[in-house]
Amino acid sequence: MPRRNRRPPAVRLAPGQWLQWQINYRFVGTRGGPWSYRLDTFNISYSLASPEVFLGTPPTRSVDERGFLR
């Protein structure tokens, strides 16, 4: 969960650019157990880059697949 009707289109990056992709989930335990939530954030670079690249400048492109979680 949540239901996602369609995936976003592919993203092309040029050398030196980077992408931030976020997606969230809700999981239900077995037999109606407690819910748990998860948010994944992927930072992807098209170059050799140090981790500081992701901390200093905003992403060149972003994909937001976060959905409404009840």
C-alpha positions as protocol buffer text, in pm:
chain_id: "A"
residue {
  index: 1
  type: MET
  ca { x: 0 y: 0 z: 0 }
}
residue {
  index: 2
  type: PRO
  ca { x: -75 y: 265 z: -119 }
}
residue {
  index: 3
  type: ARG
  ca { x: -216 y: 173 z: -459 }
}
residue {
  index: 4
  type: ARG
  ca { x: -7 y: 310 z: -743 }
}
residue {
  index: 5
  type: ASN
  ca { x: -189 y: 312 z: -1073 }
}
residue {
  index: 6
  type: ARG
  ca { x: 107 y: 406 z: -1288 }
}
residue {
  index: 7
  type: ARG
  ca { x: 483 y: 434 z: -1254 }
}
residue {
  index: 8
  type: PRO
  ca { x: 650 y: 762 z: -1352 }
}
residue {
  index: 9
  type: PRO
  ca { x: 845 y: 773 z: -1678 }
}
residue {
  index: 10
  type: ALA
  ca { x: 1214 y: 689 z: -1692 }
}
residue {
  index: 11
  type: VAL
  ca { x: 1463 y: 962 z: -1602 }
}
residue {
  index: 12
  type: ARG
  ca { x: 1778 y: 1025 z: -1802 }
}
residue {
  index: 13
  type: LEU
  ca { x: 2074 y: 1188 z: -1634 }
}
residue {
  index: 14
  type: ALA
  ca { x: 2369 y: 1359 z: -1797 }
}
residue {
  index: 15
  type: PRO
  ca { x: 2718 y: 1318 z: -1649 }
}
residue {
  index: 16
  type: GLY
  ca { x: 2746 y: 1516 z: -1325 }
}
residue {
  index: 17
  type: GLN
  ca { x: 2370 y: 1517 z: -1255 }
}
residue {
  index: 18
  type: TRP
  ca { x: 2194 y: 1339 z: -973 }
}
residue {
  index: 19
  type: LEU
  ca { x: 1844 y: 1219 z: -894 }
}
residue {
  index: 20
  type: GLN
  ca { x: 1652 y: 1184 z: -567 }
}
residue {
  index: 21
  type: TRP
  ca { x: 1369 y: 928 z: -570 }
}
residue {
  index: 22
  type: GLN
  ca { x: 1127 y: 888 z: -279 }
}
residue {
  index: 23
  type: ILE
  ca { x: 865 y: 619 z: -229 }
}
residue {
  index: 24
  type: ASN
  ca { x: 666 y: 516 z: 78 }
}
residue {
  index: 25
  type: TYR
  ca { x: 487 y: 201 z: 189 }
}
residue {
  index: 26
  type: ARG
  ca { x: 246 y: 75 z: 451 }
}
residue {
  index: 27
  type: PHE
  ca { x: 263 y: -286 z: 561 }
}
residue {
  index: 28
  type: VAL
  ca { x: -5 y: -474 z: 753 }
}
residue {
  index: 29
  type: GLY
  ca { x: 99 y: -748 z: 989 }
}
residue {
  index: 30
  type: THR
  ca { x: -25 y: -1102 z: 950 }
}
residue {
  index: 31
  type: ARG
  ca { x: -385 y: -1164 z: 1054 }
}
residue {
  index: 32
  type: GLY
  ca { x: -463 y: -795 z: 1087 }
}
residue {
  index: 33
  type: GLY
  ca { x: -164 y: -716 z: 1306 }
}
residue {
  index: 34
  type: PRO
  ca { x: -17 y: -369 z: 1355 }
}
residue {
  index: 35
  type: TRP
  ca { x: 71 y: -146 z: 1061 }
}
residue {
  index: 36
  type: SER
  ca { x: 425 y: -39 z: 989 }
}
residue {
  index: 37
  type: TYR
  ca { x: 542 y: 239 z: 761 }
}
residue {
  index: 38
  type: ARG
  ca { x: 850 y: 289 z: 550 }
}
residue {
  index: 39
  type: LEU
  ca { x: 996 y: 575 z: 345 }
}
residue {
  index: 40
  type: ASP
  ca { x: 1280 y: 498 z: 105 }
}
residue {
  index: 41
  type: THR
  ca { x: 1495 y: 775 z: -42 }
}
residue {
  index: 42
  type: PHE
  ca { x: 1740 y: 687 z: -317 }
}
residue {
  index: 43
  type: ASN
  ca { x: 2011 y: 932 z: -424 }
}
residue {
  index: 44
  type: ILE
  ca { x: 2157 y: 832 z: -760 }
}
residue {
  index: 45
  type: SER
  ca { x: 2447 y: 1005 z: -933 }
}
residue {
  index: 46
  type: TYR
  ca { x: 2571 y: 970 z: -1288 }
}
residue {
  index: 47
  type: SER
  ca { x: 2939 y: 1024 z: -1210 }
}
residue {
  index: 48
  type: LEU
  ca { x: 3199 y: 942 z: -953 }
}
residue {
  index: 49
  type: ALA
  ca { x: 3084 y: 1148 z: -659 }
}
residue {
  index: 50
  type: SER
  ca { x: 3154 y: 1180 z: -291 }
}
residue {
  index: 51
  type: PRO
  ca { x: 2860 y: 1168 z: -46 }
}
residue {
  index: 52
  type: GLU
  ca { x: 2888 y: 1545 z: 0 }
}
residue {
  index: 53
  type: VAL
  ca { x: 2736 y: 1591 z: -348 }
}
residue {
  index: 54
  type: PHE
  ca { x: 2401 y: 1481 z: -205 }
}
residue {
  index: 55
  type: LEU
  ca { x: 2425 y: 1719 z: 91 }
}
residue {
  index: 56
  type: GLY
  ca { x: 2530 y: 2044 z: -74 }
}
residue {
  index: 57
  type: THR
  ca { x: 2319 y: 2103 z: -383 }
}
residue {
  index: 58
  type: PRO
  ca { x: 1957 y: 2024 z: -465 }
}
residue {
  index: 59
  type: PRO
  ca { x: 1899 y: 1729 z: -697 }
}
residue {
  index: 60
  type: THR
  ca { x: 1901 y: 1788 z: -1071 }
}
residue {
  index: 61
  type: ARG
  ca { x: 1588 y: 1572 z: -1102 }
}
residue {
  index: 62
  type: SER
  ca { x: 1348 y: 1423 z: -850 }
}
residue {
  index: 63
  type: VAL
  ca { x: 1084 y: 1151 z: -857 }
}
residue {
  index: 64
  type: ASP
  ca { x: 820 y: 1161 z: -585 }
}
residue {
  index: 65
  type: GLU
  ca { x: 616 y: 842 z: -560 }
}
residue {
  index: 66
  type: ARG
  ca { x: 500 y: 905 z: -205 }
}
residue {
  index: 67
  type: GLY
  ca { x: 135 y: 819 z: -164 }
}
residue {
  index: 68
  type: PHE
  ca { x: -129 y: 899 z: 95 }
}
residue {
  index: 69
  type: LEU
  ca { x: -102 y: 651 z: 380 }
}
residue {
  index: 70
  type: ARG
  ca { x: -405 y: 604 z: 602 }
}
